[in-house]
Amino acid sequence: MNVLLVLLASVPVATKNVVDTHIQQLDQYLKRFDEELRRERENAAATAVLPTTSLDGSVKSGSSEGGRGGRKVEGEGVKSIHSS
């Protein structure tokens, strides 16, 4: 009977130790994650796209208004293979 009481008394202590260990692991993970996130933000800020000046002195942003993009006009593009 005494052995059973000792075992029952040790269960809460063992549970507390497991929980404490897990909390410490989570704290370490969170600390590493915060450091990694801070480094990524610093790197992103350091490599941000800045406006550039062209040879004629005009300022260009990172996006282009010209180029291949734009709205397609109906009737242009791939022709249908179906015949009327």
BAMARKE-286074 format. One record per residue: chain; x, z, y of N, C-alpha, C, O, CB in turn; residue number from 0; residue in one letter. Coordinates in nm, 2 decimals. Atoms other than C-alpha are relative to their C-alpha. Glycine has a CB too. Layout:
# BAMARKE-286074
A,X,Z,Y,X,Z,Y,X,Z,Y,X,Z,Y,X,Z,Y,NUM,A
...
***
This chain:
# BAMARKE-286074
A,0.08,0.00,-0.12,0.00,0.00,0.00,0.09,0.00,0.13,0.05,-0.07,0.22,-0.09,0.12,0.00,0,M
A,-0.09,0.00,-0.12,0.29,0.08,0.24,0.06,-0.14,0.03,0.08,-0.17,0.14,0.10,0.11,-0.02,1,N
A,-0.06,0.13,-0.02,0.44,-0.26,0.18,-0.10,-0.10,0.07,-0.06,-0.18,0.15,0.04,-0.06,-0.14,2,V
A,0.10,0.08,-0.06,0.11,-0.43,0.27,-0.01,0.03,0.15,-0.02,-0.06,0.23,-0.13,0.02,-0.07,3,L
A,0.00,-0.04,-0.14,0.10,-0.23,0.60,0.12,-0.05,0.08,0.10,-0.10,0.19,-0.01,0.15,0.01,4,L
A,-0.12,0.05,-0.06,0.45,-0.33,0.68,-0.01,-0.15,0.03,0.03,-0.20,0.13,0.13,0.04,-0.08,5,V
A,0.02,0.14,-0.01,0.38,-0.69,0.62,-0.10,-0.04,0.11,-0.08,-0.13,0.19,-0.04,-0.06,-0.13,6,L
A,0.11,0.03,-0.10,0.06,-0.68,0.83,0.05,0.03,0.14,0.01,-0.03,0.24,-0.12,0.08,-0.03,7,L
A,-0.05,-0.03,-0.13,0.25,-0.51,1.11,0.10,-0.10,0.05,0.12,-0.12,0.17,0.06,0.14,0.00,8,A
A,-0.10,0.09,-0.04,0.52,-0.77,1.11,-0.06,-0.14,0.04,0.01,-0.22,0.10,0.10,-0.02,-0.11,9,S
A,0.06,0.13,-0.03,0.28,-1.07,1.14,-0.01,-0.02,0.16,0.03,-0.13,0.20,-0.14,-0.01,-0.06,10,V
A,0.01,0.03,-0.15,0.21,-1.02,1.52,0.14,-0.02,0.06,0.15,-0.10,0.15,-0.07,0.12,0.07,11,P
A,-0.13,0.02,-0.05,0.58,-0.98,1.59,0.06,-0.14,-0.03,0.12,-0.20,0.06,0.09,0.11,-0.06,12,V
A,-0.05,0.13,0.04,0.67,-1.29,1.40,-0.08,-0.11,0.08,-0.02,-0.21,0.12,-0.02,-0.03,-0.15,13,A
A,0.07,0.09,-0.08,0.39,-1.48,1.58,0.05,-0.01,0.14,0.06,-0.11,0.20,-0.15,0.04,-0.01,14,T
A,-0.05,-0.01,-0.14,0.51,-1.36,1.92,0.14,-0.07,0.00,0.16,-0.15,0.10,0.02,0.14,0.04,15,K
A,-0.13,0.06,0.00,0.86,-1.48,1.83,-0.01,-0.15,-0.01,0.06,-0.22,0.06,0.09,0.05,-0.12,16,N
A,0.02,0.15,0.02,0.74,-1.83,1.72,-0.05,-0.05,0.14,-0.01,-0.16,0.18,-0.10,-0.03,-0.11,17,V
A,0.06,0.05,-0.12,0.53,-1.86,2.04,0.11,0.00,0.11,0.12,-0.09,0.19,-0.12,0.09,0.04,18,V
A,-0.10,-0.01,-0.10,0.82,-1.74,2.26,0.10,-0.11,-0.01,0.14,-0.18,0.09,0.07,0.13,-0.01,19,D
A,-0.10,0.11,0.02,1.06,-1.99,2.10,-0.06,-0.13,0.04,0.01,-0.22,0.11,0.04,-0.01,-0.15,20,T
A,0.06,0.12,-0.04,0.81,-2.27,2.15,-0.01,-0.01,0.15,0.01,-0.12,0.21,-0.14,-0.01,-0.06,21,H
A,0.01,0.00,-0.15,0.76,-2.18,2.52,0.13,-0.03,0.06,0.14,-0.10,0.16,-0.06,0.14,0.05,22,I
A,-0.13,0.03,-0.05,1.13,-2.18,2.57,0.04,-0.15,-0.01,0.10,-0.21,0.07,0.11,0.09,-0.07,23,Q
A,-0.03,0.14,0.02,1.16,-2.53,2.42,-0.08,-0.08,0.10,-0.03,-0.18,0.15,-0.04,-0.04,-0.15,24,Q
A,0.08,0.07,-0.10,0.87,-2.65,2.64,0.06,0.01,0.14,0.06,-0.09,0.22,-0.14,0.05,0.00,25,L
A,-0.06,-0.02,-0.13,1.04,-2.50,2.95,0.13,-0.09,0.01,0.15,-0.15,0.12,0.04,0.14,0.02,26,D
A,-0.12,0.09,0.00,1.37,-2.69,2.86,-0.04,-0.14,0.01,0.02,-0.22,0.09,0.08,0.02,-0.13,27,Q
A,0.05,0.14,0.00,1.18,-3.01,2.80,-0.05,-0.03,0.14,-0.02,-0.14,0.20,-0.11,-0.03,-0.10,28,Y
A,0.06,0.02,-0.14,0.99,-2.97,3.14,0.12,-0.01,0.10,0.11,-0.10,0.19,-0.09,0.11,0.03,29,L
A,-0.11,0.01,-0.09,1.32,-2.91,3.32,0.07,-0.13,-0.01,0.10,-0.19,0.09,0.10,0.12,-0.03,30,K
A,-0.06,0.13,0.02,1.48,-3.22,3.17,-0.08,-0.11,0.05,-0.03,-0.21,0.12,0.03,-0.02,-0.15,31,R
A,0.09,0.10,-0.05,1.17,-3.42,3.25,0.00,-0.01,0.15,0.00,-0.12,0.21,-0.14,0.02,-0.05,32,F
A,0.00,-0.01,-0.14,1.17,-3.30,3.61,0.13,-0.06,0.06,0.13,-0.14,0.16,-0.01,0.14,0.05,33,D
A,-0.13,0.06,-0.04,1.54,-3.39,3.65,0.00,-0.15,-0.01,0.05,-0.22,0.08,0.12,0.06,-0.08,34,E
A,0.00,0.15,0.02,1.49,-3.74,3.50,-0.09,-0.06,0.10,-0.06,-0.17,0.16,-0.05,-0.03,-0.14,35,E
A,0.09,0.05,-0.10,1.19,-3.80,3.73,0.06,0.00,0.14,0.04,-0.10,0.21,-0.13,0.08,0.00,36,L
A,-0.07,-0.01,-0.13,1.39,-3.69,4.03,0.10,-0.11,0.01,0.11,-0.18,0.12,0.06,0.14,0.03,37,R
A,-0.10,0.11,0.00,1.67,-3.93,3.94,-0.06,-0.13,0.01,-0.01,-0.22,0.09,0.09,0.01,-0.13,38,R
A,0.07,0.13,-0.01,1.43,-4.22,3.89,-0.05,-0.02,0.14,-0.04,-0.13,0.19,-0.11,0.00,-0.10,39,E
A,0.05,0.01,-0.14,1.27,-4.15,4.23,0.12,-0.03,0.10,0.10,-0.12,0.18,-0.07,0.12,0.04,40,R
A,-0.11,0.03,-0.08,1.61,-4.14,4.39,0.06,-0.14,-0.02,0.09,-0.21,0.08,0.12,0.10,-0.02,41,E
A,-0.05,0.13,0.03,1.72,-4.46,4.22,-0.10,-0.11,0.06,-0.05,-0.21,0.11,0.01,-0.02,-0.15,42,N
A,0.10,0.09,-0.05,1.39,-4.63,4.32,0.01,-0.01,0.15,0.00,-0.12,0.21,-0.14,0.04,-0.04,43,A
A,-0.01,0.00,-0.14,1.44,-4.53,4.68,0.13,-0.07,0.04,0.13,-0.14,0.15,0.00,0.15,0.06,44,A
A,-0.13,0.07,-0.03,1.80,-4.65,4.68,0.00,-0.15,-0.02,0.07,-0.22,0.05,0.11,0.06,-0.08,45,A
A,0.01,0.15,0.04,1.71,-4.99,4.53,-0.13,-0.06,0.06,-0.16,-0.17,0.01,0.01,-0.02,-0.14,46,T
A,0.13,0.06,-0.06,1.39,-5.05,4.74,0.03,-0.13,0.06,0.14,-0.15,0.12,-0.06,0.10,0.10,47,A
A,-0.02,0.13,-0.06,1.34,-5.40,4.85,-0.01,0.01,0.15,-0.12,0.06,0.21,-0.11,-0.10,-0.05,48,V
A,-0.01,-0.01,-0.15,1.44,-5.41,5.22,-0.02,-0.14,0.06,0.02,-0.24,-0.01,0.13,0.06,0.04,49,L
A,0.02,0.13,-0.07,1.34,-5.69,5.46,0.14,-0.06,0.02,0.24,0.01,0.06,-0.08,0.01,0.13,50,P
A,-0.12,0.07,-0.02,1.62,-5.95,5.49,-0.01,-0.10,0.11,-0.12,-0.15,0.14,0.05,-0.07,-0.13,51,T
A,0.00,0.10,-0.11,1.72,-6.17,5.78,0.05,-0.13,-0.05,0.16,-0.14,-0.11,0.08,0.06,0.12,52,T
A,-0.05,0.13,0.05,1.75,-6.54,5.71,0.10,-0.05,0.11,0.12,0.01,0.21,-0.12,-0.10,-0.01,53,S
A,-0.10,0.06,-0.08,2.00,-6.77,5.87,-0.05,-0.03,0.14,0.02,-0.03,0.24,0.05,-0.13,-0.06,54,L
A,0.06,0.04,-0.13,1.76,-6.87,6.15,-0.04,0.13,0.08,-0.10,0.11,0.19,-0.12,-0.09,-0.01,55,D
A,0.03,-0.12,-0.07,1.71,-6.50,6.25,-0.14,0.06,-0.03,-0.17,0.17,0.01,0.01,-0.02,0.14,56,G
A,0.13,-0.05,0.03,1.36,-6.46,6.11,0.01,0.10,-0.11,0.10,0.09,-0.19,-0.10,-0.12,-0.03,57,S
A,0.00,-0.11,0.10,1.28,-6.16,5.90,-0.09,-0.04,-0.11,-0.21,-0.08,-0.09,-0.05,0.14,0.06,58,V
A,0.08,0.03,0.12,1.16,-6.22,5.54,-0.03,0.13,-0.07,0.05,0.21,-0.08,0.07,-0.10,-0.09,59,K
A,0.03,-0.12,0.08,0.97,-5.96,5.34,0.03,-0.03,-0.14,0.07,-0.14,-0.18,-0.15,0.04,0.02,60,S
A,-0.03,0.02,0.14,1.00,-5.92,4.97,-0.10,-0.10,-0.07,-0.07,-0.15,-0.17,-0.01,0.13,-0.07,61,G
A,0.09,0.09,0.06,0.69,-6.13,4.90,0.01,-0.14,0.07,0.06,-0.15,0.18,-0.15,0.05,0.01,62,S
A,0.00,0.13,-0.05,0.65,-6.50,4.96,-0.14,-0.06,0.01,-0.22,-0.05,-0.08,0.08,-0.10,-0.10,63,S
A,0.13,0.06,-0.02,0.35,-6.67,5.11,-0.01,-0.14,-0.05,-0.12,-0.18,-0.09,-0.04,0.01,0.15,64,E
A,0.00,0.13,0.05,0.45,-7.01,5.00,0.02,0.00,-0.15,0.00,0.10,-0.21,0.11,-0.09,0.07,65,G
A,-0.03,0.00,0.14,0.55,-7.12,4.66,-0.10,-0.06,-0.09,-0.19,-0.14,-0.04,0.03,0.14,-0.05,66,G
A,0.09,0.06,0.10,0.36,-7.21,4.35,-0.14,0.06,-0.01,-0.23,0.01,-0.07,0.07,-0.01,-0.13,67,R
A,0.13,-0.07,0.02,0.08,-6.96,4.38,-0.11,-0.06,0.09,-0.08,-0.16,0.16,0.02,0.15,0.04,68,G
A,0.11,0.05,-0.09,-0.25,-7.02,4.55,-0.13,-0.02,-0.09,-0.13,-0.01,-0.21,0.04,-0.12,0.07,69,G
A,0.13,0.03,0.06,-0.61,-7.11,4.48,0.00,-0.14,-0.06,0.05,-0.23,0.00,-0.11,0.02,0.10,70,R
A,0.01,0.13,0.06,-0.68,-7.39,4.24,-0.12,-0.07,0.05,-0.23,-0.01,0.07,-0.01,0.01,-0.16,71,K
A,0.11,0.08,-0.04,-0.90,-7.67,4.36,-0.07,-0.06,-0.12,-0.01,-0.10,-0.22,0.04,-0.12,0.10,72,V
A,0.07,0.05,0.11,-1.18,-7.77,4.13,0.03,-0.15,-0.03,0.03,-0.23,0.07,-0.15,0.02,0.02,73,E
A,-0.03,0.14,0.03,-1.11,-8.09,3.95,0.15,-0.02,-0.03,0.19,-0.12,-0.09,-0.05,-0.09,0.11,74,G
A,-0.14,0.01,0.02,-0.73,-8.04,3.95,0.04,0.08,-0.12,-0.04,0.17,-0.17,0.08,0.05,0.12,75,E
A,-0.05,-0.08,0.11,-0.53,-7.91,3.66,-0.02,-0.08,-0.13,0.00,-0.20,-0.13,-0.07,0.13,-0.01,76,G
A,0.01,0.06,0.13,-0.58,-7.98,3.29,-0.13,-0.08,-0.01,-0.24,-0.04,0.02,0.00,0.11,-0.11,77,V
A,0.12,0.09,0.01,-0.81,-8.27,3.22,-0.06,0.03,-0.14,0.00,0.07,-0.24,0.05,-0.15,0.00,78,K
A,0.08,-0.02,0.12,-1.08,-8.24,2.96,0.02,-0.11,-0.10,0.04,-0.23,-0.06,-0.15,0.01,0.03,79,S
A,-0.02,0.10,0.10,-1.04,-8.42,2.63,-0.13,-0.05,-0.05,-0.14,-0.14,-0.13,0.08,0.06,-0.12,80,I
A,0.14,0.04,0.04,-1.42,-8.46,2.59,-0.03,-0.12,0.09,0.00,-0.13,0.20,-0.10,0.11,0.03,81,H
A,0.04,0.12,-0.07,-1.55,-8.80,2.68,-0.15,0.00,0.03,-0.23,0.07,-0.05,0.04,-0.13,-0.08,82,S
A,0.14,0.00,-0.04,-1.89,-8.86,2.85,-0.07,-0.12,-0.07,-0.19,-0.13,-0.06,-0.02,-0.02,0.14,83,S
***
